Amino acid sequence: MRILRRASALILRRGVASYQGTLCKNDNLFRIHPSVSQALAETKPVVALESTIITHGMPYPHNLRTAKEVEAIVRAEGATPATVGVIEGEVRVGLSSEELDYLAQCRSSLKVSRRDLPYVISKGVSGGTTVSATMIAAHRAGIPVFVTGGIGGVHRDGENSLDISADLTELGRTPIAVVSAGVKSILDIGRTLEFLETQGVCVATYGASKNFPAFFSPQSGFTSAYHVCSPEEAAKLIASTLSLGLQSGVLLAVPIPEQHAAAGQQIEEAIQAAVTEASAKGVTGRDVTPFILQKVNELTEGKSLQANIALIHNNAKIGSQIACALSKQVNERTLKNETHPPGKLSSNTESDVVVVGGINVDFIAKGKTETLLFGQTNPGSVCQSFGGVGRNIADSLSRLGHKPLFISATGTDSNSDAVLNYCKHMNTCGVARIEGQSTATYCAVITESGELSLGLGDMDIHQQITEQYVSLFEEQLSSATLVCLDGNIPVSTIDYVCSLAKKHNINVWYEPTDSEKACKPFLSDAWKSLSYSSPNLAELCTMNATLGITTPEVLPSTLDEMLGVTVVLSRPLLDHLHCLVVTLGAHGVLLCGELDAGTVNLQPRKQRRRRQLCALYYPALTVTPEETMNVSGAGDSLAGALIAGILQGKDTDSCVRMGLLAAKMSLASPHPIAPVLTLDSVDPNNVQAQDWPKPKFVWMD
């Protein structure tokens, strides 16, 4: 009790709001620019661009000017440019103006293909990404369209030298649409097309004919298998490729504009002369292309450079139009599949997990100063994202290999349109759209270091997630492996689901949402039907206080005191709950539950029994304040990934570590659930063993 009475003024927020972590070791190597991340989250068109044209394709300042012109063309067509490059060992998807300038003038930059990525990352050096490396980064970020000048191919005499560009094998194993001006004539175009066919790559010429272009010339003497005549046709081809899940790309060959093709013959003659000189001087491998391009530019007195820039501009324009058409088609399909009002919902959706909770449109305002001055305008940035505790958990599960049925309610306003469009990857057939109601909105004001300063919410719509509405899905609820509830929904709805849990022996996870709502199941005996809960220490106090159990007047500040208080307050709840996941902010997570082979048993219980109790403390992983972009979804990411691990039958350590990695990604993302969240990104095996300290074991009985 002495520990219970010792205090500090620290008030812990819901989840792991002040939890400090960085992106997981894999995603720490790939950074997506906020403008690109925002566009992807809102399913707006994005065009990936390579950077070897900046570092190795043109001399300064032509390279910088061309890069900025290409980005301007992409924006003018209504898409967001995402130039990919490596800056000091970090792959960046979307470069700032300063980063473009840095690469344009960096004399030590490397030419980075797939094989070079491990080296440049390990050495922390900078470089321009080739087609293959850019495809890898674009695919990882979720960008389906990539624009370049020309791709590599099978080199002449390649049947003997086996000198084949990594671009071709990458097209065979990465589902990206590459828009290019075909293949440079210095290569063996016929064998290149044969190799692409062997790799299963769909090749189509953009235009009225199937003539396959040869970079500076609209005709190479070879033909593509197909052709598409418009951005819409090209977009349908890309969409079909992606929907088939073939894991191979599409090559769209765009002929050089006719007005610049006239110089093609002169350029071709210069290319032949340059090829001969390269051979005579013993230039081989990756050095061949930049040598020839430089020599051709000299021989043509700059005409080849002008033609090169013209075709890149043209590719950017057409590629952006294709990206916009693809985005439009995806969004139109989403609208056709949009959910229906209450009473017209399909109730035959099968899922191993059901999530019932809130859905919000969030506005995150982050100050540029540590101290915010109320009553006046503070410098900062504001971005829109989509949240709600239930939505966040369902989103997390949907990105981690599950398809949870999500039950919630929105209005019929523009905010509802926006959030449901964003949630197209989720099963939202349980989301009611109610006339005359406003979709829930939440505004968080955070300091420069990521601390929450003020939050405002309009959450009245959550009261429409009624017992009567949720009962429409009784069949799914009764057969689910696990049901997750958040504290936003009415008490009567929580009581109804808990009654089903008692009747059908369902495992229910309760996410308290905040310290005021944490009490809801504990106002009656409904809480005794819960299996899991994920409170922070303040919410755990509310739960105990609601049951009439003495709690500290103020919360402890040191780790030892926190652990002591948490163990004491968790013990009464574990008379009925299977497991408690208590988040301790920047200190980490304490898992409390049944002892099983030296750890806490997280797997869903099939029957209630007398058991020995213990706790495991997992320390937090650090993240800098500068990397912290959003504190509203870390706890939900933790819970979602934990649930995913449990449903996949993983051991306790793996489940918790998945949760910690997902929380870190959330903190570093402008969105509550990071759009780049995948099973691979939260795989603990991708993090070096020494980065995982051994959890601390605590007896509870």
N, C-alpha and C positions, 0 to 999 in steps of 0.2 A: 504493500500500500504506500510505502514511502516513495517508491518509484512512480506510482500513479499520481502523487501529489506534486512531484517536481515538475517545473513548468518552464516554458519559454513562450514568447509571443508568436512563434511560427505557426501559421495556419496552413495546413496542407490542403491543396486543391484536389478536385476529383481526378482520379486516374493517376498518371505520372506527368502532370502538367509541368512540373519543374524538373522532371527527369532529364538528366544530362546524358547524351549519347551522340555518336556520329553515325553516318551511314555505315551499313555493314561493309565488311572488307571488300566484297565484290563491287558494290555500288559506290563505294568511296572513290573508285577509280573512274567512274562515269558521272559527270555533272551535267545536268540539263538546265539550260538557261530558263529563268522564270517565265519569259514570254513564250517559250516553246512549250513548257510544262502547262501553262495556262491554256494555250490553244489546243493542246492534245486533250486536256481534261474536258474542254467544252466541245470536243469533236469538230473543231475548226481545221481547215486544211493547213498542213505543214509540209514544207519541201526541204529535204536534206541536201546539203551541198558539200562537196569534197574540198580539201584545202591544199592538195599537192600543186594545183594550178597556181596557188599563191606562193608556195615555198619553192617549187621547182619548175613551174610551167612558164612563167613570164618574169622578165626583169622588173625591178622596182623603178618607178612607181606604177608601171602599167598593171602589175599584179594586184596592188591594193585598190587602184581605181576600178579595175574590172570586178573584183570581189564585191565592192560596195555597189557597183552598178547592177550586178546580178541580184544582190539582195533587194535592191530598190525595185527591180522588175518583178520579183516574187511578191513583194508587198503591193505593188500596183495592181497585180492580178487578183488580190484578195487573199493571199496565203501568207503564212509566217515562215521566213527563212530560218534554217537551222544549219549554219555552216559548222562542220565538224573538224576539230583539230586537237592536237595534243599540246598542252601547255604544262611544262615542268612535270611530266609524268602523269598528268590527269587528262583523260579523254573528255573533251567538252563538246556537248551537243548544243550548238547555238553560241556564237562568239559575240562579245561586245566590240564596239568600234576600236577600243584600245587593244583588245586581243588580236583583232584583224591586223592592226598596224604592227603589232609585235611580231606576228608570224611573217608579215610581208618584208620586214627588215632583218629578221633573225638569220644570220649567216651560218649558224651551227645547226639549224634544224635538219632533221632526218626525214627521209621519205618512208612513211609508215604504212606497211601492208599488214595482213593478218599475222604473218610470221614475226613481224617486228614489234607488235604490241607488247608482248611480255618484256622485251628488252627496254624499250623506251620508258615503260612504267617503272621497271626495277631501277633504272638509272636516273629517273626524274628529269628526263630531257624533253625537248619540244620537237614537234615535227608536223608535217602535213600529211593527212590521211589520204591514201589511195582509194580507188573504188572499193576494194575488198574491205579495208578497215572502216571506211565510211558506212558500208552496208551493215557491218556488225553493230556499230554504234547506233545507226538509225533504227535497226530492228529492235535493239535493246530498249530504245526510247519509245518504240511504238509508232514510228513514222513509216508509212508504206510507200512513199514516193521519193525518189532520189534523182537529182539532176546532175549530170556531169558533161564534160566535153565529149570525149571518146573513151571507150573501154580498151583494156589490153586484150591480147589474144595469143594465138600460137605464132611464135616467131618463125621467120623463114628458116628452112632447114630444121624446123622443130621436131620433125620425125626422127632426126638423129640426135639433136641436142637436148630434146625434151624440155626446151625452154618455152613454157606455157604460163601465161599470166595467172596469178591467183584470182584475178577478177572472174575468170571463167568458172573455176571451182566454187567460188563464193556464190555466184549466181545459181549454181546447182544445189546449194544447201541453205540458202538464206532467202526467205520469202519477202523480197523487196522488188518493187518495180523500178528499173533503172532506165532513165530517159537520157539517151546519148546520141551523138551524130554518127553512130556506127563504130567501125573499127578503122584505125589508121592504116593507110595503104602500105606502110613499111612492114606490115605483118602479113602472114599467110591467111587471107580472109576466108578462103574456102575451107581450110582445115579448122579455122576458128569456128565457123558455123557448124561444121561436123561435130566438133568437140562440144559445143553448146547443146546440140541435139542429144549427144550421148549423156550429158548431164541432166537432161530432161527440162531444159530451159525453153520456155515459149518465146519465140522471136517474132516480132511484128514490126513492119515499117509503118511509120505515121505518114499517111498521105493516100493518094489515089492509086498508087502502084505498089508492087511487092519488091521493087528494086531496093537492094540493101546498100545504104550509103557507105562511103569510105572517107569519112571525116571531111576532107576538103572538097570531095567530089560527091554529088548526089547519086552516082552510080559506081558500083564496084565490079560489075560483071557478074554478081551473084544476086540471088533473091532470098527474101525472108519467107518463112512458111506461111505467114499471114500478113494482113495489113489492116489498119483501123483508120477511119477517115475523120474522126472528131474526138474531142476530149471525152464526150459521153461514151463513145464506143471503147475508147482506151480504158476508161474507168470501169466499165462493165467487165472487160477482160481481166483487169487487176482484181476486182472484187471476186470474180469467179475463181481465180487462182488462189486467193487467200482463203476463200470459203471451203475449198477442197482440202485444205490442210496438207498440200503436197510438199511443203518445206523447200520449194525451189522458187526462183524468182522469174521475173518477166523482163525481157529486153525490148524496149521501144526505141527503134532507130529513126531518128529525125533527120531528113536531108538538110544540108546547108541551104540557106536562102538563095534563090536563083541569082540575085544581083551580085552575090559574092562568089558564086560557083564559076563565073566566067574566068576567074584567075586560077581555077583549078589545074588547068594543063601546065601552066608555068610552075605552080607549086609542086605538082607531081614530078616534073623534071628535076626540080631542086631536091626533092626527097630522094630520088634515085642517086643523085650525086652525093648527097649526105650519107646515104647508106653505104655507098662504096668507100667513102672516106672513113667512116666509122669502122668498117671492116679492116681497112688498111692500117688504122691506128690501134687496132686491138681493143676497141671499146666494146664491152659486153655487159650482159645482165641489166640491172636497173639503170645503168648509166647511159644505155643506148638511146632511149626516148628523149631525155632532156638534151643530149648531145645533138641529135638529129633536128629537134625543134629549133635549137639555137642556130644551127648551121643553115637550116632552111630559111629562117628569118633573115639571116645575112644575105643569102643568095637572092632572095626575092625583094630585098630592100624594104622589108617591113610589111609586104603585102600578105604574107602568111599569118603574121601576128594580127593584122586587121581582120582577116578571114576567120582566124581562131576566135577572136573576141566576138565577131558577129554570130558565129554558130553557137557559142556559149550563151549569148543573149537570147538567141532564138530558142534554144533548148530550155532556158529558164522560163521563158514566156509560155511555151507549150506545156512544159512539165507542171507549171503552176496552174494552168487551166485544167489539166488532167486531175491534179490534186483537189481542186475546187469541185470538179464534177464528181469525184469519188466521195468527198465529204458530203456533198448534197445527196447522193444516192443512199449513203449510209443513214443519214438523218431522216430521209423520207421513209426508209424501211422501218426505222424506229417509231416514227409517228403512226405508221399503219398498225404497228403492234402495241400501241399505247393502251394503258389500262383503262378499265371501265368503272362507272360509278357503283356504289354499293348496291347489292341485289342482283347485279349482272356479272358478277365475278365468277370465273371458272373455279371450281373447288376440287378438280381432279389432279392438281399439280403434285407430283411426288418429290419428296426431298427428305434427306436424312436429318435436317435441322430446320427449325422454324424460328425466325426472329420477329418479335413484336416490339415496336418502339417508335421513336420519333424520327422525323426527317426534316432537316432544316436547310435553308439557304444561309450561308455564313458570310459575314463581311469581316475580314481580319485587317485591323489597322495597326501597323507597327511603327512606333516612333523611332526617330534617328538619334534620340538622346536618352540617357538612362533615366532621367527624371522628366515626367510629363507635367506640364503646368495646366491645371484646369481653369476654365474660364477664358481661354485664348487658343488660337491656332498653333499647333505644334508641327514641326516638320516631320514627315513620315511617308509611308506608302500604304495603299489600301488595295486589297485584292479580294475577289469573290471566290468562294469555294462552296462545297456542298457537304453538309454534316448532318448532325442528329445522331445520338448515341446508337440507336437501333440500326439506322442506315449505315453508320460507320462499321459496325460489327458485321452486318450483312455484306457490305462492300469488301471488307477484309477477307471474309470467308470465300466470296466469289472469286477473288484473285488468287486464292490459295487452294484451288482444286475442288470447291464445293459449289452447290447451287441452292443456297438456302431460300426458302419461301419467306419473303419479307412482307409483313403486315403492318400498315401504317395508314396515314391520312394526310392529304394535302388539299389546298383550295383548287380552283380552276383558273388561277391567274398565271401571269407570265413566269413567276418564280417556280410554279409547279411544272410548267413546260420545260424550263431550263434544267431543273434538278432531275426530272424523269429522263430527259434526253441524256444527261450525264450518266445516269444509272442504267443505261441500255444493256450493260454487261451483266446486270443482276436480274433475278426473277422478281419483278415488281407487280405481278398480277394481283397481289394482295394489298396494293396501295389504293385506297379509296380517294376519288377526287370529288370534293363536295362543293356544290354551288353555294355562293354567298359567303364562303369562308376564305381566309387568307392563309397561304402557306406559311409555316413557321419560319421566322427569320431570327438570326442571332448575330450580334455585333460584338467582337472582342477587341479591346484596345490593349496592346502589349508594348512593353518597353523595348529598348534596343537590345537588351540581353535576353528577351523572350519571356519576361515575367508578365503575368496577367495583371493589368492595372484596373480595368473596368470591363464588365460584360453586361449587355442588355439583350433581352430576348422577348419576342412575341410568340408564345407557345400555345395559345388558346386552342389551336386546331388539334392538339394532342388529346384533348378531352373527347374528341370524336372517335377515338380508337376504343369504342365501347365494348362491353361484354357481348351485346347483341351482335355487333359487327364481327368480332373475332370468332364468335360461335359458328359463323358460316364456314370456318375452316377447322371444325372440330375433328374431322376425320384425319387431316394432316397432323394436327396437334397430338392426337391420341396415338399415332403410329410413328412419330418422330423419335430418333435416337436422342435428340436433345432439343429443348426449347429455350430460347434466350429472351428474357424480358428486360426492358430498361425502365428506369424510374419515372419516365415521362408519362406513362400511360395511367389511366385512372385506377384507383384502389380496387374497384369492383372487377375490373378486367384482370388484374393480378390475382385476385381471389378466385376468379373463374378458372384461370389456367392452372392455379395450384390445386384446385379441386379435381381437375382432369389428371394432374400429375399423381395425386393420391390414388385415384381410381385405376389408372392404367400403368402405374409404376414408371412414370416418365421422369427423366432427369431434366431439371430446370435450372438454368443459370440466371442469376439476378445481378444486373449491373446497376448500382444505386443511382448513378447520374450525378447527384450532388448530396450534400449533407442534409438538406431539408427533405428531399424525396426518399432518402434511404430508409425511412421509417415505414413506408407503405405496406410491405408484407407483414410487418411486425405489429401492426395494429390489431391483428387477429392471430389465429393459429395457422394462417396460410403459410407462414415462413417455415413451418415444420415440414412442408412438402418440397422445399427447395433442396437442390443437391449442391450447387455451387454459388458463390457470390464473389465479386471482385471489388470490394470497397477500398477506399483509402482510410487512413487512421481516423480522420474526422467523421467519415460516414460510418465506420465501425463503432465509434462512440455513440452516434445517433441510434444505431440498431440496438445496442445494449441499453441505452437510456430509455428507449421505447418499451423494453421488457422490464424496466424497473431496476436495472443493474447499475450500481455506482460506477461512474466514469470520471476521469480527471476533468477539472474545471478548465484547464488549459493543456495544450498538447506538449509533449516533451520535445527537446531539441537535439539531444545527442542520440547517436545510433543505438547504444546499449539500452538507453531508456525507452526508445521507440520499440525495440524488440521485446523488452520486458512487458511494456503496456500492451502491445499487440497480442502476445501470447496469452496474457491474462484475459483480455477482452474477447479473444477468439474462442476460448475454451467453452463457454456456455453455449455458443451457437453450434459447436460441433457435436452436441448431444443429438442433433437432428441433421445438420448439413454434412454432406460428404467431404467438402473441401472449401477452404477460404483462400483466396489469392489477395493478399493485402499489399497495396502499393504504398511505398514509403518515399515518394518523390525522388529527390536526387540521390537518396540512399539505396534504392533498389526495391526488391520485392520479397515478401515473406509468405511462404506457402505453408498452410496449416491443414493437417488432415491425418489420414490413417497411415500408420507405419507399415511399410511393405518392403522387405529386403533392403533396409537401410535408407529408404527414401519415402517420399509421400506418394501414396497411390492416387493417381489422377484419373484412372480409367473409370467410366461410368459404373456405378454400383448396380447390381441386379437385385440385391436384397439388403435390408438393414440388419446390422449385426453389431455385437459388442466388439470394439477394437481398441488397439493401443494407439495413442495419438503422438504426433511429433510435428516439428516445424523445420523448414529449410529456408535459410536466408541466402538470396542471390543478390550480390552487389550490383550497382548500376554500372553501365559503361559510359564513358564521358563523351560529351559533345561541347564544342565551344559556343559561347553566346552568339558569335557571328554566324555560325551555321544554323542556329535555331530560327526557323521561319514561322512555325505554327505550333502552338501548345494545346490546341483544342482536340486533337485526336490521338495523342500518344497512348493514353489509357485504353481507348477503344481498339487501337491497333494491337496492343498487348493482349487484350482479351480475345480478339478475333483470331490471332495467330495461335494463342494457347488452345482455343477451342478446336482449331483446325488440326493441331498436333494431336490432341486427345482423340478426335474422330478418326485420325489416321493410325491410331494405336501406337504412337511413338512413346518412348520412355520419358520419364518426368523431366530429366535434364534437358532433353531435346525440345520438349514442349515449351518450357520456360525460356530457353534461349531463343526459340523462334519468336516468342512474344517480345523479348527484349530487342531483338533485331528489328522487328516490325515497328516497335515504338520509336527506335532511333531513326528509322526512315521517315516516319511521320513528322518528327521534330524538324527534320531537315527539308521538308517539303512544304510548299504553300498550301497543300491540301491535307485535311485530317487523315486520310488514308492515301499514302503515296501512290500515284498512278503506276509507278514502276515496281510495285510490290508483286513478287512472284514467289513460288515455292523455292526456286533456286536462290533468290535473294535473301531468304531467311533460313537457309540450310546451315545449321551450326558447323557442319563439316567443312564449310568454305572459310571458316575463321580459324586461324592458327590456335593450337591447343593452349598455348601460354596466355592467350587473350581471355580464356575462360577460367577465372579463379574458382576453386572448389567451393561449393556452397557450404554454409555453416549449419551444422545439425543442432537442433534444440529439442530436448524432451518436453512433452507437455503433460504427461501423467507422472 
